[in-house]
């Protein structure tokens, strides 16, 4: 099957289904950009694989008081989202605002395969447990000018409208934010931490 044969609206609805109060943080950008992406043959099998240690940390910390944000590479969060949804009945808030482009710095055919195949395999669940997933590779502040040659700079940062603020979190009765990330926390997410930790506890867990 090729990309142009996929009903992207159906995939979009599957990822967005049952997000409840978090629907506004799910972006249509990846699916809109795929409508004009160069056609190619998709893998027919599900591309899976995830770090069980990350799942274990999530299961240890998820409760009605904690809001979890997972900041890991796109491939990993796409696989993790499917596992959390289908095996643990935890609804993934896939917070990806990526403009897919054949010459883009970020986003490749493997990512597209996973976004589509994993989306089509999502089971419909009715859960009060949510985890927000954002791609760590949304930008790379160590790229040089030569790295951008003949490329579309489709990197992006997270703004104040991309992650729930204090009022939203308190209204949903969360009292703590836990962030799972790799290496050092990125500057855009760190700005968010500095803003909310005046009114809410924040814990950062490095998992890689």
Z-matrix of the N, CA and C atoms (Angstrom, degrees):
N
C 1 1.460
C 2 1.524 1 109.15
N 3 1.319 2 116.59 1 144.00
C 4 1.456 3 120.65 2 -179.84
C 5 1.529 4 110.65 3 -103.17
N 6 1.333 5 114.82 4 166.03
C 7 1.463 6 119.93 5 -179.28
C 8 1.531 7 111.27 6 -58.72
N 9 1.318 8 117.15 7 -41.59
C 10 1.460 9 120.09 8 -176.87
C 11 1.525 10 112.92 9 -67.72
N 12 1.324 11 117.19 10 -16.71
C 13 1.457 12 120.72 11 178.70
C 14 1.526 13 112.82 12 -86.52
N 15 1.321 14 116.68 13 -9.10
C 16 1.461 15 121.81 14 -178.26
C 17 1.528 16 110.54 15 -81.48
N 18 1.308 17 116.24 16 136.23
C 19 1.464 18 121.47 17 172.92
C 20 1.529 19 107.52 18 -82.21
N 21 1.326 20 116.03 19 92.19
C 22 1.457 21 120.77 20 -175.56
C 23 1.518 22 112.14 21 -64.61
N 24 1.329 23 117.11 22 -28.85
C 25 1.462 24 119.83 23 177.68
C 26 1.524 25 110.61 24 -64.55
N 27 1.316 26 116.42 25 -36.24
C 28 1.462 27 120.86 26 177.90
C 29 1.530 28 110.73 27 -66.72
N 30 1.335 29 116.20 28 -43.42
C 31 1.473 30 120.10 29 178.85
C 32 1.524 31 109.68 30 -63.49
N 33 1.321 32 115.58 31 -43.79
C 34 1.467 33 121.14 32 178.41
C 35 1.523 34 110.56 33 -57.60
N 36 1.331 35 117.21 34 -47.27
C 37 1.474 36 120.95 35 -178.32
C 38 1.521 37 111.46 36 -64.34
N 39 1.316 38 117.84 37 -34.62
C 40 1.464 39 120.53 38 179.61
C 41 1.530 40 111.27 39 -65.47
N 42 1.324 41 115.77 40 -43.18
C 43 1.464 42 118.48 41 178.31
C 44 1.532 43 111.19 42 -67.70
N 45 1.324 44 116.86 43 -34.74
C 46 1.462 45 120.98 44 -175.81
C 47 1.525 46 112.97 45 -82.58
N 48 1.315 47 117.19 46 -20.28
C 49 1.459 48 121.68 47 -174.79
C 50 1.528 49 112.22 48 -56.69
N 51 1.320 50 115.48 49 136.49
C 52 1.476 51 123.63 50 172.04
C 53 1.529 52 114.08 51 64.12
N 54 1.332 53 117.54 52 26.30
C 55 1.459 54 119.92 53 177.19
C 56 1.526 55 112.60 54 -81.01
N 57 1.314 56 116.80 55 -10.53
C 58 1.461 57 120.14 56 174.92
C 59 1.512 58 112.77 57 54.75
N 60 1.346 59 117.31 58 -125.95
C 61 1.471 60 120.82 59 -175.51
C 62 1.529 61 113.70 60 -68.49
N 63 1.342 62 117.16 61 -7.37
C 64 1.458 63 120.56 62 -176.71
C 65 1.527 64 113.47 63 -103.18
N 66 1.329 65 117.70 64 9.14
C 67 1.463 66 120.63 65 -179.32
C 68 1.526 67 112.41 66 -56.27
N 69 1.310 68 116.28 67 -35.11
C 70 1.464 69 120.01 68 -176.95
C 71 1.518 70 114.41 69 -67.37
N 72 1.338 71 116.95 70 -13.11
C 73 1.456 72 120.43 71 -179.33
C 74 1.533 73 112.16 72 -98.52
N 75 1.321 74 116.19 73 3.12
C 76 1.458 75 121.13 74 176.57
C 77 1.525 76 108.03 75 -97.53
N 78 1.329 77 117.12 76 122.59
C 79 1.453 78 122.16 77 -173.28
C 80 1.530 79 112.51 78 -98.55
N 81 1.309 80 115.28 79 144.09
C 82 1.467 81 120.79 80 177.63
C 83 1.525 82 111.95 81 -89.35
N 84 1.333 83 117.51 82 -7.46
C 85 1.465 84 122.13 83 -173.62
C 86 1.528 85 114.15 84 -50.15
N 87 1.342 86 120.47 85 -49.37
C 88 1.464 87 119.35 86 -178.96
C 89 1.524 88 112.81 87 -59.21
N 90 1.314 89 116.86 88 -39.12
C 91 1.463 90 121.24 89 -175.85
C 92 1.527 91 111.33 90 -74.93
N 93 1.324 92 116.27 91 -36.18
C 94 1.462 93 120.17 92 176.70
C 95 1.528 94 110.08 93 -65.55
N 96 1.337 95 116.31 94 -43.94
C 97 1.467 96 119.26 95 -178.39
C 98 1.528 97 111.98 96 -67.48
N 99 1.319 98 117.66 97 -28.07
C 100 1.472 99 120.41 98 179.37
C 101 1.523 100 112.07 99 -71.26
N 102 1.314 101 118.00 100 -16.79
C 103 1.462 102 120.57 101 178.81
C 104 1.526 103 111.77 102 -67.23
N 105 1.333 104 116.58 103 -23.29
C 106 1.468 105 120.54 104 179.23
C 107 1.530 106 111.98 105 -115.89
N 108 1.318 107 117.33 106 9.74
C 109 1.463 108 121.76 107 178.85
C 110 1.522 109 109.29 108 -71.72
N 111 1.330 110 117.27 109 147.35
C 112 1.466 111 120.82 110 177.44
C 113 1.522 112 110.24 111 -56.75
N 114 1.312 113 116.55 112 135.33
C 115 1.458 114 120.75 113 -177.77
C 116 1.528 115 110.34 114 -68.68
N 117 1.330 116 116.22 115 143.64
C 118 1.465 117 121.51 116 174.86
C 119 1.515 118 108.36 117 -156.18
N 120 1.321 119 115.64 118 163.51
C 121 1.461 120 120.70 119 -178.44
C 122 1.522 121 110.06 120 -80.77
N 123 1.318 122 115.80 121 126.55
C 124 1.460 123 120.97 122 179.68
C 125 1.516 124 110.58 123 -82.69
N 126 1.306 125 115.88 124 151.15
C 127 1.462 126 120.48 125 171.48
C 128 1.523 127 108.08 126 -65.99
N 129 1.306 128 117.05 127 139.40
C 130 1.467 129 119.68 128 -178.32
C 131 1.523 130 111.87 129 -86.64
N 132 1.304 131 117.45 130 -17.28
C 133 1.464 132 119.50 131 -179.13
C 134 1.517 133 110.15 132 -97.14
N 135 1.314 134 115.03 133 157.28
C 136 1.455 135 120.25 134 175.78
C 137 1.518 136 109.13 135 -72.88
N 138 1.317 137 116.40 136 131.02
C 139 1.464 138 120.87 137 178.09
C 140 1.516 139 107.04 138 -95.46
N 141 1.316 140 117.09 139 107.43
C 142 1.457 141 119.87 140 -173.30
C 143 1.516 142 111.19 141 -119.53
N 144 1.323 143 116.84 142 -174.38
C 145 1.450 144 123.30 143 -177.64
C 146 1.516 145 109.52 144 124.83
N 147 1.325 146 116.31 145 127.89
C 148 1.460 147 120.59 146 -178.45
C 149 1.513 148 108.77 147 -155.56
N 150 1.312 149 116.36 148 165.99
C 151 1.456 150 122.76 149 -178.86
C 152 1.531 151 108.50 150 -92.32
N 153 1.303 152 117.49 151 111.69
C 154 1.452 153 121.39 152 -178.76
C 155 1.524 154 111.69 153 -62.86
N 156 1.338 155 116.72 154 -27.97
C 157 1.470 156 119.53 155 178.80
C 158 1.528 157 110.75 156 -62.44
N 159 1.327 158 115.66 157 -36.82
C 160 1.465 159 119.53 158 178.37
C 161 1.525 160 109.94 159 -66.45
N 162 1.323 161 115.64 160 -43.07
C 163 1.466 162 119.90 161 177.79
C 164 1.522 163 110.02 162 -60.29
N 165 1.319 164 117.25 163 -43.22
C 166 1.468 165 121.48 164 -179.73
C 167 1.531 166 111.09 165 -60.54
N 168 1.336 167 116.76 166 -41.97
C 169 1.461 168 120.57 167 179.29
C 170 1.526 169 110.25 168 -64.87
N 171 1.321 170 115.80 169 -40.97
C 172 1.460 171 119.99 170 178.03
C 173 1.522 172 110.37 171 -61.13
N 174 1.318 173 116.56 172 -46.87
C 175 1.464 174 120.53 173 -178.19
C 176 1.526 175 112.07 174 -65.64
N 177 1.317 176 117.08 175 -30.29
C 178 1.469 177 120.75 176 178.44
C 179 1.532 178 112.25 177 -72.37
N 180 1.323 179 115.86 178 -25.67
C 181 1.465 180 119.67 179 -171.26
C 182 1.522 181 115.01 180 -111.74
N 183 1.314 182 117.58 181 -14.65
C 184 1.455 183 118.21 182 -175.78
C 185 1.526 184 110.70 183 -77.80
N 186 1.313 185 115.07 184 125.13
C 187 1.460 186 121.34 185 174.69
C 188 1.519 187 107.72 186 -160.53
N 189 1.304 188 116.57 187 -178.62
C 190 1.468 189 121.06 188 -174.24
C 191 1.523 190 113.24 189 -67.04
N 192 1.339 191 117.56 190 -15.39
C 193 1.461 192 121.21 191 -178.11
C 194 1.526 193 113.63 192 -96.29
N 195 1.333 194 116.66 193 -22.16
C 196 1.457 195 120.95 194 -172.97
C 197 1.527 196 112.27 195 -105.14
N 198 1.348 197 115.69 196 132.41
C 199 1.464 198 120.80 197 172.26
C 200 1.519 199 107.55 198 -105.97
N 201 1.341 200 116.06 199 120.75
C 202 1.455 201 121.44 200 -174.78
C 203 1.521 202 111.78 201 -101.00
N 204 1.333 203 115.36 202 134.01
C 205 1.459 204 122.89 203 173.79
C 206 1.526 205 107.80 204 -120.09
N 207 1.325 206 116.53 205 123.02
C 208 1.458 207 121.64 206 -178.88
C 209 1.520 208 108.25 207 -106.64
N 210 1.326 209 116.64 208 115.05
C 211 1.462 210 122.53 209 -176.59
C 212 1.529 211 108.80 210 -113.23
N 213 1.332 212 115.22 211 86.67
C 214 1.463 213 122.48 212 -177.68
C 215 1.527 214 109.13 213 -133.94
N 216 1.338 215 118.14 214 165.83
C 217 1.465 216 120.36 215 -178.41
C 218 1.528 217 113.22 216 -53.88
N 219 1.331 218 115.39 217 150.46
C 220 1.459 219 122.24 218 -173.15
C 221 1.525 220 112.94 219 -53.76
N 222 1.323 221 117.67 220 -47.39
C 223 1.459 222 120.12 221 179.27
C 224 1.524 223 111.33 222 -54.67
N 225 1.324 224 115.77 223 -42.14
C 226 1.460 225 120.49 224 -175.76
C 227 1.524 226 111.93 225 -70.70
N 228 1.328 227 117.31 226 -41.29
C 229 1.460 228 117.65 227 -178.34
C 230 1.532 229 111.64 228 -71.80
N 231 1.337 230 117.57 229 -28.85
C 232 1.465 231 119.80 230 177.10
C 233 1.526 232 110.33 231 -66.46
N 234 1.329 233 117.08 232 -40.93
C 235 1.462 234 120.32 233 176.84
C 236 1.524 235 111.25 234 -70.81
N 237 1.319 236 115.61 235 -41.95
C 238 1.464 237 120.63 236 -179.68
C 239 1.521 238 110.91 237 -62.23
N 240 1.325 239 116.11 238 -38.74
C 241 1.465 240 120.37 239 -180.00
C 242 1.517 241 111.24 240 -59.27
N 243 1.326 242 116.77 241 -44.06
C 244 1.464 243 120.58 242 -179.20
C 245 1.524 244 111.26 243 -64.55
N 246 1.322 245 116.39 244 -42.08
C 247 1.467 246 120.98 245 -179.54
C 248 1.530 247 110.89 246 -66.27
N 249 1.324 248 117.15 247 -45.48
C 250 1.462 249 120.23 248 -179.40
C 251 1.519 250 110.82 249 -61.77
N 252 1.321 251 116.25 250 -42.03
C 253 1.458 252 120.79 251 -178.75
C 254 1.526 253 111.56 252 -68.16
N 255 1.315 254 117.25 253 -53.34
C 256 1.467 255 121.01 254 -170.17
C 257 1.519 256 114.34 255 -81.02
N 258 1.330 257 117.45 256 -31.24
C 259 1.464 258 119.87 257 -174.35
C 260 1.528 259 113.58 258 -104.90
N 261 1.333 260 117.10 259 -21.60
C 262 1.467 261 119.27 260 -175.37
C 263 1.528 262 112.62 261 -124.09
N 264 1.322 263 117.29 262 1.44
C 265 1.473 264 121.90 263 -179.85
C 266 1.523 265 112.53 264 53.11
N 267 1.331 266 115.42 265 41.63
C 268 1.454 267 122.61 266 174.02
C 269 1.522 268 107.29 267 -112.09
N 270 1.315 269 116.85 268 121.85
C 271 1.463 270 120.26 269 -175.17
C 272 1.523 271 110.43 270 -78.66
N 273 1.333 272 117.72 271 120.42
C 274 1.467 273 120.59 272 178.15
C 275 1.525 274 111.65 273 -81.63
N 276 1.324 275 116.11 274 128.78
C 277 1.461 276 121.60 275 171.90
C 278 1.521 277 105.66 276 -93.66
N 279 1.313 278 117.03 277 95.20
C 280 1.459 279 121.45 278 -176.15
C 281 1.530 280 108.55 279 -77.97
N 282 1.313 281 115.62 280 99.02
C 283 1.460 282 121.71 281 -174.94
C 284 1.530 283 109.06 282 -98.05
N 285 1.343 284 115.04 283 78.90
C 286 1.463 285 121.78 284 -178.05
C 287 1.522 286 108.40 285 -121.87
N 288 1.307 287 116.82 286 118.70
C 289 1.462 288 121.48 287 -178.08
C 290 1.531 289 110.33 288 -112.39
N 291 1.318 290 115.11 289 39.61
C 292 1.462 291 122.68 290 -171.91
C 293 1.518 292 111.93 291 -88.00
N 294 1.329 293 115.22 292 130.00
C 295 1.457 294 121.76 293 173.04
C 296 1.527 295 107.68 294 -89.76
N 297 1.337 296 116.87 295 102.99
C 298 1.461 297 120.01 296 179.80
C 299 1.527 298 110.20 297 -69.76
N 300 1.337 299 116.15 298 134.41
C 301 1.462 300 121.81 299 177.29
C 302 1.525 301 107.91 300 -152.09
N 303 1.334 302 117.59 301 139.63
C 304 1.477 303 119.88 302 -178.73
C 305 1.522 304 113.69 303 -54.84
N 306 1.342 305 117.63 304 -29.08
C 307 1.457 306 121.01 305 -179.78
C 308 1.526 307 111.92 306 -106.72
N 309 1.299 308 116.75 307 15.91
C 310 1.457 309 120.80 308 -179.94
C 311 1.517 310 112.52 309 -69.23
N 312 1.315 311 115.38 310 150.91
C 313 1.463 312 120.70 311 177.30
C 314 1.524 313 110.46 312 -68.78
N 315 1.306 314 115.94 313 -38.22
C 316 1.465 315 120.05 314 178.36
C 317 1.524 316 109.21 315 -119.04
N 318 1.330 317 115.25 316 154.03
C 319 1.460 318 121.33 317 -179.76
C 320 1.514 319 111.07 318 90.15
N 321 1.334 320 117.09 319 115.00
C 322 1.451 321 120.91 320 -179.21
C 323 1.527 322 110.18 321 -131.15
N 324 1.332 323 116.61 322 -176.85
C 325 1.461 324 120.66 323 -176.43
C 326 1.524 325 111.89 324 -65.91
N 327 1.317 326 116.74 325 -32.16
C 328 1.464 327 119.40 326 177.59
C 329 1.521 328 110.28 327 -65.17
N 330 1.345 329 116.85 328 -41.80
C 331 1.466 330 120.88 329 176.16
C 332 1.521 331 110.94 330 -60.27
N 333 1.324 332 116.15 331 -42.43
C 334 1.466 333 120.98 332 -179.20
C 335 1.517 334 110.54 333 -64.61
N 336 1.332 335 116.58 334 -43.50
C 337 1.463 336 120.46 335 176.44
C 338 1.522 337 111.03 336 -55.77
N 339 1.313 338 116.00 337 -45.76
C 340 1.467 339 120.04 338 -177.33
C 341 1.523 340 111.68 339 -69.34
N 342 1.317 341 116.30 340 -40.32
C 343 1.462 342 119.95 341 178.91
C 344 1.525 343 110.56 342 -59.37
N 345 1.329 344 116.35 343 -42.21
C 346 1.464 345 121.00 344 -177.47
C 347 1.520 346 111.32 345 -79.13
N 348 1.327 347 117.62 346 -52.93
C 349 1.463 348 120.15 347 -175.96
C 350 1.525 349 112.80 348 -64.34
N 351 1.320 350 116.47 349 -43.64
C 352 1.463 351 119.37 350 178.81
C 353 1.524 352 110.95 351 -67.70
N 354 1.333 353 115.93 352 -36.47
C 355 1.458 354 119.12 353 177.14
C 356 1.514 355 112.25 354 -62.13
N 357 1.321 356 116.55 355 -41.23
C 358 1.459 357 120.65 356 -179.77
C 359 1.529 358 112.35 357 -69.36
N 360 1.323 359 117.00 358 -20.86
C 361 1.467 360 120.30 359 -179.45
C 362 1.528 361 113.41 360 -94.59
N 363 1.311 362 117.22 361 -3.85
C 364 1.472 363 119.68 362 179.95
C 365 1.526 364 110.39 363 -62.06
N 366 1.318 365 115.60 364 129.73
C 367 1.459 366 120.35 365 174.26
C 368 1.525 367 109.05 366 -82.76
N 369 1.309 368 116.03 367 147.26
C 370 1.463 369 120.05 368 175.94
C 371 1.518 370 108.56 369 -75.83
N 372 1.317 371 116.33 370 122.46
C 373 1.464 372 120.53 371 -179.41
C 374 1.520 373 109.41 372 -128.76
N 375 1.312 374 114.73 373 156.96
C 376 1.469 375 121.17 374 174.78
C 377 1.520 376 106.26 375 -121.36
N 378 1.315 377 114.95 376 95.31
C 379 1.460 378 120.20 377 -172.32
C 380 1.519 379 111.37 378 -127.66
N 381 1.327 380 115.92 379 149.71
C 382 1.450 381 121.71 380 174.22
C 383 1.524 382 111.06 381 -99.71
N 384 1.339 383 115.55 382 4.52
C 385 1.457 384 121.04 383 179.00
C 386 1.522 385 109.05 384 -102.39
N 387 1.338 386 116.16 385 126.93
C 388 1.457 387 122.10 386 -178.28
C 389 1.527 388 109.84 387 -130.11
N 390 1.332 389 115.16 388 146.26
C 391 1.458 390 121.71 389 173.29
C 392 1.524 391 107.50 390 -134.97
N 393 1.325 392 116.79 391 130.64
C 394 1.461 393 120.30 392 178.35
C 395 1.515 394 109.84 393 -90.85
N 396 1.336 395 116.33 394 132.58
C 397 1.457 396 122.60 395 -178.46
C 398 1.525 397 109.56 396 -118.93
N 399 1.333 398 116.57 397 123.34
C 400 1.463 399 120.75 398 177.75
C 401 1.529 400 109.08 399 -126.34
N 402 1.341 401 117.86 400 147.90
C 403 1.467 402 120.58 401 -175.86
C 404 1.527 403 112.71 402 -81.94
N 405 1.307 404 116.55 403 120.59
C 406 1.469 405 121.58 404 179.74
C 407 1.523 406 111.03 405 -62.10
N 408 1.329 407 116.24 406 -30.99
C 409 1.466 408 120.80 407 -177.71
C 410 1.519 409 112.27 408 -86.78
N 411 1.337 410 117.64 409 25.03
C 412 1.473 411 121.12 410 178.98
C 413 1.522 412 111.95 411 -65.47
N 414 1.333 413 116.80 412 -25.72
C 415 1.463 414 120.56 413 171.57
C 416 1.522 415 108.77 414 -157.55
N 417 1.328 416 114.59 415 158.13
C 418 1.457 417 121.73 416 179.51
C 419 1.521 418 107.57 417 -129.66
N 420 1.320 419 116.67 418 108.27
C 421 1.466 420 119.90 419 -176.08
C 422 1.527 421 112.55 420 -79.28
N 423 1.341 422 117.26 421 4.22
C 424 1.464 423 120.48 422 178.75
C 425 1.527 424 112.60 423 -104.75
N 426 1.328 425 116.76 424 6.54
C 427 1.458 426 119.64 425 179.07
C 428 1.525 427 110.35 426 -71.21
N 429 1.342 428 115.39 427 141.73
C 430 1.458 429 121.82 428 175.20
C 431 1.523 430 109.47 429 -96.62
N 432 1.317 431 116.43 430 166.99
C 433 1.457 432 121.21 431 -179.75
C 434 1.523 433 111.38 432 -56.89
N 435 1.328 434 117.14 433 -39.40
C 436 1.469 435 120.85 434 -179.33
C 437 1.524 436 111.72 435 -64.30
N 438 1.328 437 116.58 436 -26.26
C 439 1.469 438 120.38 437 178.61
C 440 1.522 439 111.11 438 -68.93
N 441 1.324 440 116.48 439 -21.45
C 442 1.462 441 121.36 440 -177.12
C 443 1.529 442 112.24 441 -94.09
N 444 1.312 443 116.87 442 -3.33
C 445 1.462 444 120.67 443 -177.35
C 446 1.526 445 110.33 444 -63.59
N 447 1.337 446 115.93 445 131.39
C 448 1.471 447 122.72 446 -179.95
C 449 1.532 448 112.47 447 60.33
N 450 1.325 449 116.45 448 24.55
C 451 1.457 450 121.10 449 179.55
C 452 1.532 451 110.48 450 -123.93
N 453 1.310 452 115.77 451 152.88
C 454 1.460 453 120.65 452 170.56
C 455 1.524 454 107.75 453 -91.53
N 456 1.302 455 116.39 454 123.04
C 457 1.464 456 119.74 455 -179.13
C 458 1.525 457 109.08 456 -80.36
N 459 1.321 458 115.32 457 87.89
C 460 1.467 459 121.07 458 -179.06
C 461 1.526 460 111.65 459 -100.94
N 462 1.320 461 116.55 460 21.63
C 463 1.462 462 120.04 461 174.70
C 464 1.533 463 109.23 462 -68.71
N 465 1.309 464 115.60 463 157.81
C 466 1.460 465 118.87 464 178.67
C 467 1.524 466 110.12 465 -154.05
N 468 1.307 467 114.86 466 157.99
C 469 1.455 468 120.88 467 175.34
C 470 1.509 469 110.70 468 -112.94
N 471 1.311 470 115.71 469 164.92
C 472 1.457 471 121.59 470 179.87
C 473 1.524 472 109.57 471 -89.66
N 474 1.319 473 115.24 472 130.06
C 475 1.455 474 120.65 473 178.20
C 476 1.521 475 111.82 474 -105.48
N 477 1.321 476 115.25 475 -177.49
C 478 1.465 477 120.45 476 -174.93
C 479 1.529 478 112.65 477 -66.85
N 480 1.340 479 117.16 478 -20.15
C 481 1.467 480 119.74 479 179.80
C 482 1.521 481 112.83 480 -88.62
N 483 1.337 482 116.81 481 -3.46
C 484 1.466 483 120.09 482 -174.28
C 485 1.523 484 114.08 483 -92.29
N 486 1.320 485 117.08 484 -18.40
C 487 1.466 486 121.42 485 -176.99
C 488 1.527 487 108.23 486 -132.07
N 489 1.317 488 117.91 487 142.46
C 490 1.469 489 120.59 488 -178.43
C 491 1.527 490 112.75 489 -56.02
N 492 1.318 491 115.55 490 132.88
C 493 1.453 492 120.61 491 177.13
C 494 1.515 493 111.79 492 -85.51
N 495 1.316 494 114.98 493 -178.62
C 496 1.459 495 121.73 494 -176.72
C 497 1.529 496 111.80 495 -56.17
N 498 1.317 497 116.75 496 -48.07
C 499 1.468 498 119.93 497 -176.05
C 500 1.522 499 111.69 498 -61.57
N 501 1.333 500 116.67 499 -41.51
C 502 1.466 501 120.45 500 179.45
C 503 1.520 502 110.16 501 -65.21
N 504 1.314 503 116.62 502 -46.43
C 505 1.469 504 120.61 503 -178.27
C 506 1.531 505 111.40 504 -62.37
N 507 1.320 506 116.29 505 -42.83
C 508 1.464 507 119.24 506 -179.80
C 509 1.524 508 111.36 507 -68.58
N 510 1.323 509 115.94 508 -37.29
C 511 1.459 510 119.31 509 178.20
C 512 1.527 511 111.00 510 -62.74
N 513 1.333 512 116.14 511 -32.38
C 514 1.465 513 121.19 512 177.92
C 515 1.523 514 111.76 513 -89.23
N 516 1.337 515 116.19 514 6.21
C 517 1.469 516 124.60 515 173.12
C 518 1.525 517 113.54 516 68.81
N 519 1.335 518 116.00 517 31.00
C 520 1.465 519 119.33 518 170.60
C 521 1.522 520 108.46 519 -88.15
N 522 1.323 521 115.88 520 144.58
C 523 1.462 522 120.10 521 179.82
C 524 1.526 523 112.20 522 -121.70
N 525 1.336 524 116.74 523 -3.18
C 526 1.463 525 119.96 524 -178.00
C 527 1.523 526 109.61 525 -150.96
N 528 1.328 527 116.23 526 142.57
C 529 1.463 528 122.31 527 174.11
C 530 1.517 529 108.02 528 -112.26
N 531 1.332 530 116.20 529 129.34
C 532 1.461 531 121.87 530 177.52
C 533 1.529 532 108.10 531 -117.29
N 534 1.319 533 115.56 532 125.91
C 535 1.465 534 121.14 533 -178.71
C 536 1.515 535 109.58 534 -113.41
N 537 1.337 536 116.13 535 123.66
C 538 1.456 537 122.14 536 173.46
C 539 1.521 538 107.38 537 -101.46
N 540 1.323 539 117.03 538 122.48
C 541 1.454 540 120.01 539 -176.92
C 542 1.520 541 110.06 540 -144.27
N 543 1.325 542 115.31 541 174.16
C 544 1.461 543 120.64 542 177.15
C 545 1.521 544 109.00 543 -112.97
N 546 1.344 545 115.64 544 155.48
C 547 1.459 546 121.03 545 178.70
C 548 1.534 547 109.86 546 51.66
N 549 1.324 548 116.49 547 -137.31
C 550 1.464 549 120.79 548 177.91
C 551 1.519 550 109.58 549 -91.98
N 552 1.301 551 116.68 550 144.26
C 553 1.451 552 120.49 551 179.94
C 554 1.521 553 109.28 552 -62.05
N 555 1.325 554 116.59 553 137.53
C 556 1.455 555 120.29 554 -178.33
C 557 1.526 556 110.96 555 -69.78
N 558 1.340 557 114.21 556 155.46
C 559 1.463 558 120.15 557 -173.35
C 560 1.523 559 112.59 558 -60.93
N 561 1.349 560 117.25 559 -40.43
C 562 1.468 561 118.65 560 -177.21
C 563 1.521 562 111.40 561 -66.06
N 564 1.323 563 116.58 562 -39.49
C 565 1.457 564 120.05 563 178.59
C 566 1.525 565 110.92 564 -73.61
N 567 1.327 566 116.32 565 -32.36
C 568 1.461 567 119.83 566 177.44
C 569 1.527 568 111.18 567 -66.33
N 570 1.334 569 116.46 568 -34.23
C 571 1.472 570 119.73 569 175.29
C 572 1.527 571 110.41 570 -61.58
N 573 1.317 572 115.65 571 -39.46
C 574 1.472 573 120.84 572 177.60
C 575 1.532 574 110.16 573 -62.97
N 576 1.336 575 115.40 574 -44.29
C 577 1.467 576 120.13 575 179.35
C 578 1.524 577 110.38 576 -60.23
N 579 1.324 578 116.78 577 -46.92
C 580 1.460 579 120.66 578 -178.55
C 581 1.523 580 111.87 579 -62.07
N 582 1.326 581 116.08 580 -29.71
C 583 1.464 582 120.27 581 -179.40
C 584 1.524 583 112.08 582 -75.71
N 585 1.346 584 116.03 583 -45.28
C 586 1.466 585 118.07 584 -173.49
C 587 1.522 586 114.00 585 -86.01
N 588 1.358 587 117.32 586 -20.89
C 589 1.467 588 116.90 587 -174.83
C 590 1.520 589 113.58 588 -72.30
N 591 1.341 590 116.39 589 -1.72
C 592 1.462 591 119.20 590 172.65
C 593 1.526 592 111.10 591 -74.44
N 594 1.337 593 115.25 592 -24.77
C 595 1.459 594 120.12 593 -175.59
C 596 1.528 595 113.37 594 -123.32
N 597 1.323 596 117.36 595 -6.18
C 598 1.465 597 119.83 596 -175.07
C 599 1.529 598 110.19 597 -149.93
N 600 1.308 599 115.18 598 144.53
C 601 1.461 600 119.41 599 178.30
C 602 1.523 601 110.06 600 -68.39
N 603 1.331 602 116.15 601 141.78
C 604 1.455 603 121.94 602 178.70
C 605 1.527 604 108.74 603 -133.70
N 606 1.316 605 116.03 604 132.37
C 607 1.463 606 121.65 605 176.28
C 608 1.521 607 109.03 606 -123.96
N 609 1.320 608 116.78 607 132.90
C 610 1.464 609 121.66 608 178.73
C 611 1.529 610 108.55 609 -112.15
N 612 1.315 611 116.19 610 125.66
C 613 1.461 612 122.43 611 179.79
C 614 1.513 613 108.80 612 -117.83
N 615 1.334 614 116.93 613 120.03
C 616 1.460 615 120.80 614 176.17
C 617 1.533 616 108.95 615 -87.61
N 618 1.306 617 115.44 616 127.28
C 619 1.470 618 119.72 617 -173.69
C 620 1.518 619 112.94 618 -112.27
N 621 1.321 620 118.42 619 -4.48
C 622 1.463 621 120.14 620 -179.53
C 623 1.528 622 109.71 621 -140.27
